[in-house]
Amino acid sequence: MGEVRGKEAYVLFQGMASGHSSISTMHGDSVDTVIKRLETPPIELSPTLLNILDCTCIMTHAIVNKKETRKLKGIVEIVNVTPEGVALTNTPFMWNPSDNQFYFKKNSKIFEKIAKRYGLKLPELELEFRKRVQLIYKMYQKKVFKFKEVQDVVTQYYKKPKEILKKFKVE
């Protein structure tokens, strides 16, 4: 779904509640702002339904190398939303503006959830994550940007991961 501004959010969250993976955008500079927007008119979702959210990506305006740009400020996991609408969060990925680097702290509640759901050990999942991060970076370096090109790499990765990793020189 594109940007969420109104009652269409209910359809999005009902889909998520029934197991459909979803992605959408909305304006908000923090998880608290997003939660408040989702709970108040015109959207008016119940806090119970908000517990379906796994994470939010918070964007910011920044000046990097003396140029104004948009940056991913952080990926914030939503662990729980209380009946009062207060979000308990975890921030495993953060951008540091002083060195323009992204940092991953080792505890991700979503990784724990995925590992449990699929019977994986966290080190296995983290290794797979690192491979995929490297693959995406190699795709970026090779300027693989078009939707169809990215889709083809992702599809082939699911079918033959070793071949794709070798093709992109991911170790």
C-alpha positions in Angstrom: 0.0 0.0 0.0 1.2 3.5 -0.6 1.1 6.2 2.0 -1.4 5.7 4.8 -3.4 8.7 5.7 -6.9 7.6 6.6 -9.4 4.7 7.0 -7.4 2.6 4.4 -5.0 1.8 7.3 -7.7 -0.5 8.8 -7.6 -2.7 5.6 -3.8 -2.7 5.7 -3.8 -3.8 9.4 -6.5 -6.4 8.8 -4.4 -7.9 6.1 -1.4 -8.0 8.3 -3.5 -9.6 11.1 -4.4 -12.4 8.7 -0.8 -13.1 7.9 -0.1 -11.0 4.8 3.3 -9.3 4.7 2.8 -5.6 4.3 4.7 -2.4 3.8 3.5 1.1 3.7 4.6 4.7 4.4 3.3 7.5 6.6 4.6 10.7 8.0 6.0 10.6 11.5 9.4 11.4 13.0 9.3 8.7 15.7 7.5 5.5 16.6 5.4 7.5 19.2 4.3 9.9 16.5 3.3 7.0 14.2 1.4 5.3 17.0 -0.5 8.5 17.8 -1.4 9.1 14.1 -2.6 5.5 13.8 -4.8 5.8 17.0 -6.4 9.2 16.4 -8.8 10.5 13.7 -9.0 10.0 10.8 -7.4 6.5 11.2 -8.5 5.5 14.7 -7.0 2.0 15.0 -7.1 0.2 18.4 -3.8 -0.3 20.3 -4.5 -4.0 20.1 -4.4 -4.0 16.3 -1.1 -1.9 16.5 0.7 -4.9 18.0 0.8 -6.4 14.5 3.5 -3.9 13.6 6.9 -5.4 13.6 9.1 -2.4 12.8 9.2 1.1 11.5 11.9 2.8 9.4 12.5 6.3 10.5 13.8 8.7 7.9 15.4 12.1 8.5 16.7 15.1 6.7 20.4 15.4 7.1 23.5 17.2 5.8 26.1 14.8 4.6 29.3 16.0 2.9 27.8 19.5 2.9 24.8 18.2 0.9 21.2 18.0 2.1 19.9 14.5 1.8 17.4 12.0 3.3 18.8 9.3 5.5 17.5 6.2 7.2 17.8 7.3 10.8 17.0 4.0 12.3 15.0 0.8 12.1 12.9 0.5 15.3 11.2 -2.7 16.3 7.9 -2.5 18.0 8.0 -5.1 20.8 4.6 -4.2 22.3 1.9 -1.5 22.2 0.1 -1.2 25.6 -3.7 -0.6 25.7 -2.8 3.0 26.5 -1.0 3.3 23.2 2.6 3.4 24.6 5.1 1.5 22.5 7.9 -0.6 23.9 10.6 -0.5 21.3 14.0 -1.9 20.4 16.4 -0.1 17.9 18.7 -2.7 16.3 19.8 -0.5 13.4 21.0 3.1 13.7 22.7 5.7 11.5 25.4 7.8 13.2 25.5 11.2 11.6 29.0 12.0 12.9 30.7 9.2 10.8 27.8 8.6 8.3 27.8 4.9 9.2 25.1 2.4 10.1 25.4 0.3 13.2 23.7 -3.0 14.1 23.4 -3.9 17.7 23.3 -7.6 18.2 19.9 -8.0 19.8 17.0 -7.9 17.4 13.5 -9.0 18.7 12.4 -9.6 15.1 15.4 -11.9 14.5 14.4 -13.8 17.7 10.8 -14.1 16.4 12.0 -15.3 13.0 14.4 -17.8 14.5 11.7 -19.2 16.7 9.1 -19.4 14.0 11.4 -21.3 11.6 13.4 -23.3 14.1 16.7 -21.6 13.4 19.5 -20.7 15.7 20.3 -17.0 15.9 23.9 -17.4 14.6 22.5 -19.1 11.5 20.0 -16.3 10.9 22.6 -13.6 11.5 24.9 -15.3 9.0 22.1 -15.4 6.4 21.4 -11.8 7.1 25.0 -10.8 6.6 25.1 -12.6 3.3 22.0 -10.8 2.1 23.4 -7.4 3.2 26.6 -8.1 1.3 24.6 -9.2 -1.8 22.5 -6.0 -1.7 25.7 -4.0 -1.4 27.3 -5.8 -4.3 24.1 -5.1 -6.3 24.4 -1.5 -5.4 28.0 -1.4 -6.5 27.1 -3.0 -9.8 24.2 -0.5 -10.2 21.5 -3.2 -10.2 18.7 -0.7 -9.5 15.8 -1.5 -11.9 12.9 -3.3 -10.4 13.0 -6.2 -12.8 16.8 -6.6 -12.3 16.5 -6.7 -8.5 13.5 -9.0 -8.7 15.5 -11.4 -10.9 18.4 -11.5 -8.5 16.1 -12.1 -5.5 14.1 -14.8 -7.3 17.3 -16.6 -8.3 18.8 -16.2 -4.8 15.8 -18.2 -3.4 16.3 -20.9 -6.1 20.1 -21.1 -6.1 21.6 -19.0 -3.3 25.2 -20.4 -3.7 25.3 -19.6 -7.4 24.0 -16.0 -6.9 26.5 -15.4 -4.0 29.3 -16.7 -6.2 28.1 -14.6 -9.2 28.2 -11.4 -7.0 31.4 -12.5 -5.2 29.8 -12.6 -1.8 31.8 -14.7 0.7 
